[in-house]
Amino acid sequence: MSRTRADTVPNDPAHPDDDFDAFIRQMPKVDLHIHLEGSVRPATLLALAHRNGVALPATDEAGLRAWYRFRDFDHFAAIYDLICDCIYTPDDLALIAYELGASAAADNVRYLEVTMTTNARLRRGLSLDDQLAGVRAGATDALRDFGVRMRFIPDIVPEQSMDEAWTLVRWAVEQQDNDICALGIAGTERKHNFALYAPLFAYARDAGLPRTPHAGETMDAAHVWEAVALLHADRIGHGIRAIEDGKLVDLLAAMQIPLEICPTSNVLLGIYPTMAAHPVRELWDAGVYITVNTDDPPMFGTTLSGEYRVLADVHGFTRTELRTLATNAARAAFLPPTDKAALVAAITGA
């Protein structure tokens, strides 16, 4: 995968604020790291909880926003699990996917690769095929109504047994023609043993299914090393802690393995104390392949335009650099070559 930054013109001069927000909003964008369950609108979550008989610690949207004030990653994970418990049926999944497409269109996000956590619903009796049918129905309607395309990345989570993980991987390989575009790993990072998962990821690799594990978010650079060496990652979810190891930074830059960076998420979960302390600019300047994403937009109160804006305000990213970030995401997408070329052209205007 070639890095796009080397092909750009030199950084443009400082931008006036009066039209910079419009530039970011109007620029076509790609979100490669967004979680289906974490994208549920607050009003929709309240409706799903009522429909499916799940008690939430809030009864209105303001209460949900207060609930989303995370103390740490474990607190976030507990809230995320309860959101997953509110999603039961294919119709629930179709609604969430459709609304995600609507939100993306409002922010001029043209393409999303959406991580989905299937395990809890599978244990409740909703088959993997029925889950996929639900999200594909919502995605089909979103493409028709908003022109937003979505593909899906099922993830392995710590709660799964190895038998369940193998079932998921084999199923994902079989569904590559049905909008399953990669295999992921998510959840509490310290609970994952990448050496244990190596055979599953080798199976996916041999079957042609890309791999994008979460690594280097709440754990240090050693976990990113393992994602590269043991899981043969095509992309890495987050990966920001790579900055703690200069040799790893050099390797990532040399191999051009894209990082799916989610700045607001990293700060609100306490990985970094402030946005100014976030290493995105340092990684960029070191030549690492960077993409910028939202993670769980309603839970973190963000949009992809908001992520781009904060990079400009805090880290000095220019219009040229922001467009390069958007192009990076398009070129890192797990799409067939013709579709990827069309997506890149939509962003570059080529």
N, C-alpha and C positions, 0 to 999 in steps of 0.2 A: 504494500500500500504506500503510495507516494505522499509525502507531506506537501501540503498546499502552500504553506507559509513562504517557502523559498521563491514561489512564483509571483508573489504579490509585489505591488509597487511600494516604495518607501512610505513610512507612516505619514498620514496627512496632518496638516496643522490642527491646532486646537479647534474644537467644534463649538459653534454657538448653541446655547442650551435651548433656544426657542424652537428649533426644529430637530433637535437630536432625538427626542423621544419619538417624533413622527418617523424619523429614519429607521429607528429600531423596530417600531411596530410594523412598518410597511415592508421591512426586509423579510423575504421568505426564510423560514427557519425549520430546523429539524431537531426533534427531541429523542435521543437514543436511550435515556435513562429516566423512565417514568413508570411508577408502579400502578397497576390497574386499581387495586384496592385502596391505595393511598390517594387516588385521584377523585374519589367519590365526593360530590358536592355536599356540603353540610345539610342542606334541605333534603337531599336525596337520602343521605344516611339516616336522618330522622324518620323518613317515610319507610325505608327498608327495615329499620329496627321495629317500627310499629307493625308492619306487615308480617314480619317473621317472629314476633314475640320475643325480642331481645331487649333487655333493659340497658339503657345508656345512662351515664351519670349527668346527663343534660337533657333538657326538653325543648331547647330552642337553639338557633344558630349562634347566638351570643354565648350561650353556655358551652357549646362545642368549641368555639374559639378559645375560651378560657381553659377548657380541658386540654387543648393542644399546646399548652405551655409546658414543654418537656423539661424534666429535671436532668435527664441523661438518656443514653440510648436504650437502656433497659425499660425506662418509663415509656419511651416512644414505642418500643416493641410491644409492650403490653396493650397500649392503646390500638396499635395496628392490628393486633390479634383480635381485639374485640370488634373492630371494623369488619375484619374477615368473617366473623361469626354472624354478621348481619346480612350476608350475601348467600342466598340459598339456591336460587333457581336459575335456569337459563335466561328467563325474562329479566331477572335482576342483573345478570351479567350484560345482557343486551342493552339495558338502560344505561348502565355505567359507561359502557364503551361508546354508546351514541353521544352521551353528554360530554365525554372526554373529547370526542371529535368536534362538538360544538364549541367547547372552550378553546381547543386548538385553533379552530378557524378564526375565532375572535382575535387571536394573537398572531395570525398569519403563520402558524406552524403548519407546514404542508405534509409532514410525514412523522410518524411516531413508531418506535419499537417499544412495546409495552410489556413489562415484566408482570407475570400473573402467578399468584401463589395458589396452587390447586389443592394442596394436601388436606386442609380442614374440610373443604367441600367434598372431596373424594371420600373421606372417612364418614361423612354424613350420608353418603350414598349417591352423590351426583357424579356420574362417570366423567372421565376425562373427555370423552367424545362429546357429551352433552355440554360440558363447560366450554369447549371450543366452539360448538355450535352457537352457544349464546353470545360469546364475544364476537364471533364472525358475523352474526346477524346484526349486531349493533354497529360493527365496523362497516359493513356493507351499506347500511342506511346512512352512516356518516359520510362515506365516500360519495354517495348519491346526492345528499343534501348540502354538503359543505366542501366537497372536493378534498377532504383530508383522508389520507391513507394510513392504515395501521397494520402492523404485524406484531406477533406475540412471542414472548420468551418465557416459557415455564421455568420456574426455579426450584432447585433443591433447597430445602430448609432443614434446620437441625432436628425438628420434631419427627422427620421421616425415618423409618427404618431403612436398612440397605435394600431390602426387598421392595419397599415402596419407591425408593429412589431409582432402582433398576427398572421398575415398571414405568416410571415417568420418562426415563431416558429412552427406552425402547419405543414408547409411544411417540415421543417428540420426533425421533428419527423417522418414524412412519408418516408423520404429518407435515413433512417439509413442504409438500405441495399445497398445503391447506393453511397457509399464513403462519405456521410456526417457523421462525427464522433463526433461532439459536437456543442454546441451553444456558441457564444461569444458575448461580448460587446466591442466596440472600439470607436474611435473618441475622441473628446475633453471631458476629464473626468469630468470637473466641470459641464457640461451640462446634465449629467446623474443623474437620481433619482432612486437609486436602490430599494427603497421601492415601487416605481411605477412598477418596473419590476419584483417584487417578484412573482406575480401570473404566469407570463410567464415562469420563471425559475422553479417554482414548477410543472407546466404542463410538462416541458421538463424532469424534474427529475422523475416524476411519469411514464413517457413514456420510461424511460431508456436511455435518451439522456444525455451524460455528459455535464458539464457546465464549461467554462473557461473565465470569464470576465476579461477585463483589469481593474486593480485597483491599487492604490498606486504607480502611476507613477508621474503624475503632481499634484495629491492630496495626502493628508497626510494619516497617518496610520488609521484614522477613516474610510476611504473608504475601506480599506482592511478588517477591522472588518465587515463592511456591506456586503462585498462580501461573507464572510464566513457565517454570521448570517442570512442574508436575501436571498441570492442567492444560498446558499449551494454549493459553488464552489468546483469542483473536482480538478482544478488547478487554478492558478491566473496568468494572464498576467502581468508581471513585479513584482508588489508587493514589490518593494524595500523599499518603505517608511515605511514598517512595522518596520524597524530598529529603528524608532523614538519612539516606544512603547515596552518596555521590556516585558510586559505581553502578548502582541500580538506575539512577537517573541517566547515566551515560548509556546503559544498555537499552533503556526504553527509547531514548532518542535515536540510537543506532537502529533498533528494530522497528521503530515507528509503530509501536503498539498503542492504539488510541486509549486514552483515559477518558472515562465518562465522569466529568467533574460536575458537582452540584454544590456551588458555593454557599447558598443560603442554608441548605440542609446542614452542611458541615459546621457552620457557625451556630445555628440554633440547637444542634445536638452536642455542642460543647467540644467538638474536635479542635476548633480554634476559638480563642476568646473574642476576636473581632474580625470583621471582614478584612481589615488592613493586615492582619496577621496571617491570612490565608495565603498558601504558597502558589497560587495559580500563576501569578506573573513570573515567579522564579522558575517554575516548571516550563512555562512558555519560552522564557529567555534562554533556557538550557536546550531548546530544540525538541522537547517532548511533544508528542502529538496530542493536542488538547481538543476536547469537545466540551460544550457547556450544556447543562441539562437541569431539570427541575426536581427530580426525585418523587416528591409527593406534594404537588402544588397547593391544594387547599390546607393541608396540614402545616405547611410552612409559610402560608400566606404569600406565595410567589407566583410569577409567570415566567415564561422564557424571556420575554422582553425585559422583565424586571431583573433577571439574572444578567443579561447583557448590559443593562444600564448600570448596575452596581460595579461591574468590571470596568466600565468607563469612568465612573465617578471615583472609585477607590483605587483602582490599579492603572488608570491612565490608558486603557485600551481605546484605540482610535476607530474611526469608521472602517478604515481598511482592515484593521485587525479583527473587528467584530464580524465583518463579512467573511473573512478568512475562517473564523471559528465556525460560522454557519456552513461554509463550504466543506470544512473538515468533517463536520457531522454527516453531511450528505455523502461524502466519499467513504466514510467509515460505516455506512449503513449496510446491513446484510440484505442486499437486494440483488437480483439478477443484473448483469452488466448494462443491458439496455435501459432498464428502469432506473438504475443508479445514474447513468449518464443524463437522463431526462431530469432527474431531481437536481443534479449539480447545475445543469443549464438553467433551471428555474431560479436558482439562487444567484448565479453569476451573470445571468442575462445573456449567456452565450447562445 
